[in-house]
Amino acid sequence: MIEFAPDVPRWRQVADVIRQRIADGTYPPRTRVPSVIQLSTEFGIAQATAQKVHAGLREDGLIYTEPGLGSFVAEQR
């Protein structure tokens, strides 16, 4: 769990942690990122908040979702 800053949305703070993990190679390209349920458990956030994390990372092109399989780290350009 992380200590959340009160002035930044929680989904953004969690997304920043996942971004850092992608950048430092913890989650290499084409590997699965934590699911909504896993994010919810790890960070103590609501599943709706975890869904926003995934949506934000998808919008930024950092992850992609394969229906029925999960979300994966995208190849960086």
Jmol script that loads the backbone (N, CA, C; Angstrom):
load data "model"
ATOM      1  N   MET A   1       0.844  -1.185   0.000  1.00  0.00           N
ATOM      2  CA  MET A   1       0.000   0.000   0.000  1.00  0.00           C
ATOM      3  C   MET A   1       0.884   1.241   0.000  1.00  0.00           C
ATOM      4  N   ILE A   2       0.351   2.292  -0.575  1.00  0.00           N
ATOM      5  CA  ILE A   2       1.054   3.565  -0.564  1.00  0.00           C
ATOM      6  C   ILE A   2       0.259   4.552   0.282  1.00  0.00           C
ATOM      7  N   GLU A   3       0.947   5.573   0.719  1.00  0.00           N
ATOM      8  CA  GLU A   3       0.257   6.633   1.436  1.00  0.00           C
ATOM      9  C   GLU A   3      -0.194   7.641   0.395  1.00  0.00           C
ATOM     10  N   PHE A   4      -1.492   7.845   0.302  1.00  0.00           N
ATOM     11  CA  PHE A   4      -2.050   8.702  -0.728  1.00  0.00           C
ATOM     12  C   PHE A   4      -1.972  10.169  -0.343  1.00  0.00           C
ATOM     13  N   ALA A   5      -1.575  10.991  -1.312  1.00  0.00           N
ATOM     14  CA  ALA A   5      -1.600  12.443  -1.134  1.00  0.00           C
ATOM     15  C   ALA A   5      -3.052  12.893  -1.252  1.00  0.00           C
ATOM     16  N   PRO A   6      -3.497  13.792  -0.399  1.00  0.00           N
ATOM     17  CA  PRO A   6      -4.910  14.182  -0.409  1.00  0.00           C
ATOM     18  C   PRO A   6      -5.319  15.041  -1.601  1.00  0.00           C
ATOM     19  N   ASP A   7      -4.362  15.673  -2.267  1.00  0.00           N
ATOM     20  CA  ASP A   7      -4.703  16.623  -3.325  1.00  0.00           C
ATOM     21  C   ASP A   7      -4.613  16.061  -4.740  1.00  0.00           C
ATOM     22  N   VAL A   8      -4.310  14.769  -4.875  1.00  0.00           N
ATOM     23  CA  VAL A   8      -4.197  14.123  -6.184  1.00  0.00           C
ATOM     24  C   VAL A   8      -5.139  12.920  -6.185  1.00  0.00           C
ATOM     25  N   PRO A   9      -5.936  12.750  -7.245  1.00  0.00           N
ATOM     26  CA  PRO A   9      -6.849  11.599  -7.284  1.00  0.00           C
ATOM     27  C   PRO A   9      -6.092  10.281  -7.082  1.00  0.00           C
ATOM     28  N   ARG A  10      -6.698   9.397  -6.325  1.00  0.00           N
ATOM     29  CA  ARG A  10      -6.048   8.118  -6.024  1.00  0.00           C
ATOM     30  C   ARG A  10      -5.738   7.317  -7.284  1.00  0.00           C
ATOM     31  N   TRP A  11      -6.651   7.340  -8.242  1.00  0.00           N
ATOM     32  CA  TRP A  11      -6.402   6.553  -9.456  1.00  0.00           C
ATOM     33  C   TRP A  11      -5.144   7.035 -10.152  1.00  0.00           C
ATOM     34  N   ARG A  12      -4.911   8.350 -10.112  1.00  0.00           N
ATOM     35  CA  ARG A  12      -3.724   8.906 -10.771  1.00  0.00           C
ATOM     36  C   ARG A  12      -2.453   8.489 -10.028  1.00  0.00           C
ATOM     37  N   GLN A  13      -2.516   8.466  -8.705  1.00  0.00           N
ATOM     38  CA  GLN A  13      -1.350   8.062  -7.919  1.00  0.00           C
ATOM     39  C   GLN A  13      -1.007   6.589  -8.155  1.00  0.00           C
ATOM     40  N   VAL A  14      -2.025   5.746  -8.222  1.00  0.00           N
ATOM     41  CA  VAL A  14      -1.782   4.327  -8.497  1.00  0.00           C
ATOM     42  C   VAL A  14      -1.266   4.164  -9.926  1.00  0.00           C
ATOM     43  N   ALA A  15      -1.842   4.893 -10.869  1.00  0.00           N
ATOM     44  CA  ALA A  15      -1.373   4.827 -12.261  1.00  0.00           C
ATOM     45  C   ALA A  15       0.090   5.227 -12.356  1.00  0.00           C
ATOM     46  N   ASP A  16       0.495   6.226 -11.559  1.00  0.00           N
ATOM     47  CA  ASP A  16       1.907   6.636 -11.555  1.00  0.00           C
ATOM     48  C   ASP A  16       2.817   5.517 -11.054  1.00  0.00           C
ATOM     49  N   VAL A  17       2.361   4.753 -10.066  1.00  0.00           N
ATOM     50  CA  VAL A  17       3.142   3.612  -9.574  1.00  0.00           C
ATOM     51  C   VAL A  17       3.287   2.579 -10.686  1.00  0.00           C
ATOM     52  N   ILE A  18       2.203   2.284 -11.380  1.00  0.00           N
ATOM     53  CA  ILE A  18       2.257   1.294 -12.471  1.00  0.00           C
ATOM     54  C   ILE A  18       3.128   1.812 -13.612  1.00  0.00           C
ATOM     55  N   ARG A  19       3.016   3.106 -13.923  1.00  0.00           N
ATOM     56  CA  ARG A  19       3.885   3.706 -14.955  1.00  0.00           C
ATOM     57  C   ARG A  19       5.357   3.506 -14.599  1.00  0.00           C
ATOM     58  N   GLN A  20       5.685   3.749 -13.324  1.00  0.00           N
ATOM     59  CA  GLN A  20       7.070   3.580 -12.876  1.00  0.00           C
ATOM     60  C   GLN A  20       7.512   2.134 -13.000  1.00  0.00           C
ATOM     61  N   ARG A  21       6.634   1.212 -12.669  1.00  0.00           N
ATOM     62  CA  ARG A  21       6.972  -0.209 -12.778  1.00  0.00           C
ATOM     63  C   ARG A  21       7.192  -0.606 -14.237  1.00  0.00           C
ATOM     64  N   ILE A  22       6.436  -0.008 -15.141  1.00  0.00           N
ATOM     65  CA  ILE A  22       6.636  -0.270 -16.569  1.00  0.00           C
ATOM     66  C   ILE A  22       7.977   0.321 -17.003  1.00  0.00           C
ATOM     67  N   ALA A  23       8.259   1.548 -16.569  1.00  0.00           N
ATOM     68  CA  ALA A  23       9.499   2.225 -16.959  1.00  0.00           C
ATOM     69  C   ALA A  23      10.738   1.508 -16.430  1.00  0.00           C
ATOM     70  N   ASP A  24      10.667   0.970 -15.199  1.00  0.00           N
ATOM     71  CA  ASP A  24      11.866   0.339 -14.627  1.00  0.00           C
ATOM     72  C   ASP A  24      11.984  -1.143 -14.980  1.00  0.00           C
ATOM     73  N   GLY A  25      11.039  -1.658 -15.779  1.00  0.00           N
ATOM     74  CA  GLY A  25      11.131  -3.034 -16.248  1.00  0.00           C
ATOM     75  C   GLY A  25      10.497  -4.065 -15.337  1.00  0.00           C
ATOM     76  N   THR A  26       9.875  -3.625 -14.239  1.00  0.00           N
ATOM     77  CA  THR A  26       9.164  -4.576 -13.383  1.00  0.00           C
ATOM     78  C   THR A  26       8.092  -5.290 -14.193  1.00  0.00           C
ATOM     79  N   TYR A  27       7.419  -4.521 -15.073  1.00  0.00           N
ATOM     80  CA  TYR A  27       6.446  -5.085 -16.005  1.00  0.00           C
ATOM     81  C   TYR A  27       6.983  -4.854 -17.420  1.00  0.00           C
ATOM     82  N   PRO A  28       7.706  -5.820 -17.974  1.00  0.00           N
ATOM     83  CA  PRO A  28       8.245  -5.659 -19.333  1.00  0.00           C
ATOM     84  C   PRO A  28       7.136  -5.719 -20.390  1.00  0.00           C
ATOM     85  N   PRO A  29       7.448  -5.286 -21.608  1.00  0.00           N
ATOM     86  CA  PRO A  29       6.469  -5.348 -22.695  1.00  0.00           C
ATOM     87  C   PRO A  29       5.885  -6.745 -22.865  1.00  0.00           C
ATOM     88  N   ARG A  30       4.594  -6.781 -23.165  1.00  0.00           N
ATOM     89  CA  ARG A  30       3.817  -7.998 -23.429  1.00  0.00           C
ATOM     90  C   ARG A  30       3.558  -8.835 -22.183  1.00  0.00           C
ATOM     91  N   THR A  31       3.889  -8.318 -20.994  1.00  0.00           N
ATOM     92  CA  THR A  31       3.556  -9.049 -19.774  1.00  0.00           C
ATOM     93  C   THR A  31       2.284  -8.469 -19.179  1.00  0.00           C
ATOM     94  N   ARG A  32       1.606  -9.292 -18.431  1.00  0.00           N
ATOM     95  CA  ARG A  32       0.331  -8.893 -17.827  1.00  0.00           C
ATOM     96  C   ARG A  32       0.569  -7.898 -16.695  1.00  0.00           C
ATOM     97  N   VAL A  33      -0.279  -6.896 -16.648  1.00  0.00           N
ATOM     98  CA  VAL A  33      -0.277  -5.970 -15.512  1.00  0.00           C
ATOM     99  C   VAL A  33      -1.348  -6.437 -14.528  1.00  0.00           C
ATOM    100  N   PRO A  34      -1.268  -6.000 -13.278  1.00  0.00           N
ATOM    101  CA  PRO A  34      -2.268  -6.450 -12.307  1.00  0.00           C
ATOM    102  C   PRO A  34      -3.691  -6.135 -12.761  1.00  0.00           C
ATOM    103  N   SER A  35      -4.573  -7.065 -12.490  1.00  0.00           N
ATOM    104  CA  SER A  35      -5.989  -6.900 -12.839  1.00  0.00           C
ATOM    105  C   SER A  35      -6.619  -5.841 -11.940  1.00  0.00           C
ATOM    106  N   VAL A  36      -7.844  -5.483 -12.253  1.00  0.00           N
ATOM    107  CA  VAL A  36      -8.601  -4.533 -11.437  1.00  0.00           C
ATOM    108  C   VAL A  36      -8.698  -5.045  -9.998  1.00  0.00           C
ATOM    109  N   ILE A  37      -8.997  -6.317  -9.849  1.00  0.00           N
ATOM    110  CA  ILE A  37      -9.121  -6.889  -8.504  1.00  0.00           C
ATOM    111  C   ILE A  37      -7.771  -6.872  -7.785  1.00  0.00           C
ATOM    112  N   GLN A  38      -6.704  -7.204  -8.506  1.00  0.00           N
ATOM    113  CA  GLN A  38      -5.376  -7.183  -7.887  1.00  0.00           C
ATOM    114  C   GLN A  38      -4.971  -5.772  -7.463  1.00  0.00           C
ATOM    115  N   LEU A  39      -5.245  -4.786  -8.315  1.00  0.00           N
ATOM    116  CA  LEU A  39      -4.939  -3.398  -7.953  1.00  0.00           C
ATOM    117  C   LEU A  39      -5.748  -2.971  -6.738  1.00  0.00           C
ATOM    118  N   SER A  40      -7.007  -3.340  -6.730  1.00  0.00           N
ATOM    119  CA  SER A  40      -7.891  -3.007  -5.628  1.00  0.00           C
ATOM    120  C   SER A  40      -7.346  -3.560  -4.314  1.00  0.00           C
ATOM    121  N   THR A  41      -6.889  -4.789  -4.347  1.00  0.00           N
ATOM    122  CA  THR A  41      -6.354  -5.429  -3.149  1.00  0.00           C
ATOM    123  C   THR A  41      -5.006  -4.828  -2.743  1.00  0.00           C
ATOM    124  N   GLU A  42      -4.096  -4.700  -3.695  1.00  0.00           N
ATOM    125  CA  GLU A  42      -2.752  -4.204  -3.393  1.00  0.00           C
ATOM    126  C   GLU A  42      -2.757  -2.789  -2.829  1.00  0.00           C
ATOM    127  N   PHE A  43      -3.588  -1.915  -3.416  1.00  0.00           N
ATOM    128  CA  PHE A  43      -3.550  -0.504  -3.036  1.00  0.00           C
ATOM    129  C   PHE A  43      -4.692  -0.081  -2.118  1.00  0.00           C
ATOM    130  N   GLY A  44      -5.596  -1.002  -1.821  1.00  0.00           N
ATOM    131  CA  GLY A  44      -6.706  -0.669  -0.946  1.00  0.00           C
ATOM    132  C   GLY A  44      -7.650   0.355  -1.544  1.00  0.00           C
ATOM    133  N   ILE A  45      -7.919   0.196  -2.846  1.00  0.00           N
ATOM    134  CA  ILE A  45      -8.807   1.124  -3.558  1.00  0.00           C
ATOM    135  C   ILE A  45     -10.033   0.373  -4.052  1.00  0.00           C
ATOM    136  N   ALA A  46     -11.061   1.120  -4.379  1.00  0.00           N
ATOM    137  CA  ALA A  46     -12.274   0.526  -4.935  1.00  0.00           C
ATOM    138  C   ALA A  46     -11.999  -0.018  -6.338  1.00  0.00           C
ATOM    139  N   GLN A  47     -12.766  -1.022  -6.737  1.00  0.00           N
ATOM    140  CA  GLN A  47     -12.587  -1.570  -8.081  1.00  0.00           C
ATOM    141  C   GLN A  47     -12.871  -0.532  -9.157  1.00  0.00           C
ATOM    142  N   ALA A  48     -13.811   0.375  -8.908  1.00  0.00           N
ATOM    143  CA  ALA A  48     -14.090   1.438  -9.878  1.00  0.00           C
ATOM    144  C   ALA A  48     -12.874   2.343 -10.038  1.00  0.00           C
ATOM    145  N   THR A  49     -12.152   2.580  -8.956  1.00  0.00           N
ATOM    146  CA  THR A  49     -10.932   3.388  -9.016  1.00  0.00           C
ATOM    147  C   THR A  49      -9.861   2.642  -9.804  1.00  0.00           C
ATOM    148  N   ALA A  50      -9.746   1.335  -9.569  1.00  0.00           N
ATOM    149  CA  ALA A  50      -8.776   0.516 -10.300  1.00  0.00           C
ATOM    150  C   ALA A  50      -9.108   0.483 -11.794  1.00  0.00           C
ATOM    151  N   GLN A  51     -10.391   0.496 -12.131  1.00  0.00           N
ATOM    152  CA  GLN A  51     -10.780   0.549 -13.540  1.00  0.00           C
ATOM    153  C   GLN A  51     -10.312   1.855 -14.176  1.00  0.00           C
ATOM    154  N   LYS A  52     -10.359   2.951 -13.412  1.00  0.00           N
ATOM    155  CA  LYS A  52      -9.863   4.230 -13.919  1.00  0.00           C
ATOM    156  C   LYS A  52      -8.357   4.172 -14.156  1.00  0.00           C
ATOM    157  N   VAL A  53      -7.645   3.447 -13.308  1.00  0.00           N
ATOM    158  CA  VAL A  53      -6.203   3.274 -13.492  1.00  0.00           C
ATOM    159  C   VAL A  53      -5.951   2.629 -14.853  1.00  0.00           C
ATOM    160  N   HIS A  54      -6.642   1.523 -15.127  1.00  0.00           N
ATOM    161  CA  HIS A  54      -6.476   0.828 -16.409  1.00  0.00           C
ATOM    162  C   HIS A  54      -6.854   1.745 -17.568  1.00  0.00           C
ATOM    163  N   ALA A  55      -7.958   2.461 -17.434  1.00  0.00           N
ATOM    164  CA  ALA A  55      -8.398   3.343 -18.516  1.00  0.00           C
ATOM    165  C   ALA A  55      -7.355   4.420 -18.797  1.00  0.00           C
ATOM    166  N   GLY A  56      -6.807   5.003 -17.754  1.00  0.00           N
ATOM    167  CA  GLY A  56      -5.791   6.040 -17.939  1.00  0.00           C
ATOM    168  C   GLY A  56      -4.536   5.511 -18.599  1.00  0.00           C
ATOM    169  N   LEU A  57      -4.098   4.325 -18.204  1.00  0.00           N
ATOM    170  CA  LEU A  57      -2.906   3.723 -18.805  1.00  0.00           C
ATOM    171  C   LEU A  57      -3.160   3.336 -20.261  1.00  0.00           C
ATOM    172  N   ARG A  58      -4.391   2.879 -20.562  1.00  0.00           N
ATOM    173  CA  ARG A  58      -4.739   2.575 -21.962  1.00  0.00           C
ATOM    174  C   ARG A  58      -4.724   3.841 -22.795  1.00  0.00           C
ATOM    175  N   GLU A  59      -5.324   4.917 -22.271  1.00  0.00           N
ATOM    176  CA  GLU A  59      -5.350   6.196 -22.997  1.00  0.00           C
ATOM    177  C   GLU A  59      -3.938   6.685 -23.314  1.00  0.00           C
ATOM    178  N   ASP A  60      -3.014   6.446 -22.394  1.00  0.00           N
ATOM    179  CA  ASP A  60      -1.631   6.877 -22.595  1.00  0.00           C
ATOM    180  C   ASP A  60      -0.832   5.919 -23.469  1.00  0.00           C
ATOM    181  N   GLY A  61      -1.462   4.815 -23.887  1.00  0.00           N
ATOM    182  CA  GLY A  61      -0.793   3.857 -24.758  1.00  0.00           C
ATOM    183  C   GLY A  61       0.205   2.962 -24.046  1.00  0.00           C
ATOM    184  N   LEU A  62       0.132   2.902 -22.710  1.00  0.00           N
ATOM    185  CA  LEU A  62       1.083   2.080 -21.970  1.00  0.00           C
ATOM    186  C   LEU A  62       0.628   0.633 -21.839  1.00  0.00           C
ATOM    187  N   ILE A  63      -0.677   0.404 -21.869  1.00  0.00           N
ATOM    188  CA  ILE A  63      -1.191  -0.959 -21.794  1.00  0.00           C
ATOM    189  C   ILE A  63      -2.269  -1.156 -22.857  1.00  0.00           C
ATOM    190  N   TYR A  64      -2.552  -2.396 -23.136  1.00  0.00           N
ATOM    191  CA  TYR A  64      -3.681  -2.750 -24.002  1.00  0.00           C
ATOM    192  C   TYR A  64      -4.398  -3.922 -23.350  1.00  0.00           C
ATOM    193  N   THR A  65      -5.659  -4.073 -23.670  1.00  0.00           N
ATOM    194  CA  THR A  65      -6.466  -5.129 -23.069  1.00  0.00           C
ATOM    195  C   THR A  65      -6.911  -6.120 -24.133  1.00  0.00           C
ATOM    196  N   GLU A  66      -6.714  -7.388 -23.841  1.00  0.00           N
ATOM    197  CA  GLU A  66      -7.193  -8.480 -24.688  1.00  0.00           C
ATOM    198  C   GLU A  66      -8.417  -9.060 -23.981  1.00  0.00           C
ATOM    199  N   PRO A  67      -9.606  -8.901 -24.552  1.00  0.00           N
ATOM    200  CA  PRO A  67     -10.804  -9.419 -23.892  1.00  0.00           C
ATOM    201  C   PRO A  67     -10.658 -10.893 -23.502  1.00  0.00           C
ATOM    202  N   GLY A  68     -10.970 -11.192 -22.277  1.00  0.00           N
ATOM    203  CA  GLY A  68     -10.891 -12.548 -21.773  1.00  0.00           C
ATOM    204  C   GLY A  68      -9.509 -12.985 -21.326  1.00  0.00           C
ATOM    205  N   LEU A  69      -8.499 -12.175 -21.610  1.00  0.00           N
ATOM    206  CA  LEU A  69      -7.126 -12.550 -21.246  1.00  0.00           C
ATOM    207  C   LEU A  69      -6.511 -11.626 -20.204  1.00  0.00           C
ATOM    208  N   GLY A  70      -6.844 -10.342 -20.247  1.00  0.00           N
ATOM    209  CA  GLY A  70      -6.268  -9.391 -19.297  1.00  0.00           C
ATOM    210  C   GLY A  70      -5.664  -8.200 -19.994  1.00  0.00           C
ATOM    211  N   SER A  71      -4.945  -7.418 -19.215  1.00  0.00           N
ATOM    212  CA  SER A  71      -4.264  -6.216 -19.733  1.00  0.00           C
ATOM    213  C   SER A  71      -2.768  -6.439 -19.695  1.00  0.00           C
ATOM    214  N   PHE A  72      -2.112  -5.951 -20.744  1.00  0.00           N
ATOM    215  CA  PHE A  72      -0.691  -6.208 -20.945  1.00  0.00           C
ATOM    216  C   PHE A  72       0.058  -4.919 -21.249  1.00  0.00           C
ATOM    217  N   VAL A  73       1.359  -4.922 -20.969  1.00  0.00           N
ATOM    218  CA  VAL A  73       2.200  -3.767 -21.267  1.00  0.00           C
ATOM    219  C   VAL A  73       2.395  -3.686 -22.769  1.00  0.00           C
ATOM    220  N   ALA A  74       2.179  -2.497 -23.300  1.00  0.00           N
ATOM    221  CA  ALA A  74       2.361  -2.270 -24.744  1.00  0.00           C
ATOM    222  C   ALA A  74       3.839  -2.083 -25.052  1.00  0.00           C
ATOM    223  N   GLU A  75       4.205  -2.425 -26.276  1.00  0.00           N
ATOM    224  CA  GLU A  75       5.562  -2.136 -26.747  1.00  0.00           C
ATOM    225  C   GLU A  75       5.732  -0.632 -26.781  1.00  0.00           C
ATOM    226  N   GLN A  76       6.838  -0.142 -26.244  1.00  0.00           N
ATOM    227  CA  GLN A  76       7.080   1.305 -26.262  1.00  0.00           C
ATOM    228  C   GLN A  76       7.746   1.693 -27.561  1.00  0.00           C
ATOM    229  N   ARG A  77       7.282   2.786 -28.116  1.00  0.00           N
ATOM    230  CA  ARG A  77       7.782   3.244 -29.428  1.00  0.00           C
ATOM    231  C   ARG A  77       9.077   3.975 -29.293  1.00  0.00           C
TER     232      ARG A  77
END
end "model"
wireframe off; spacefill off
backbone 0.3
color backbone group
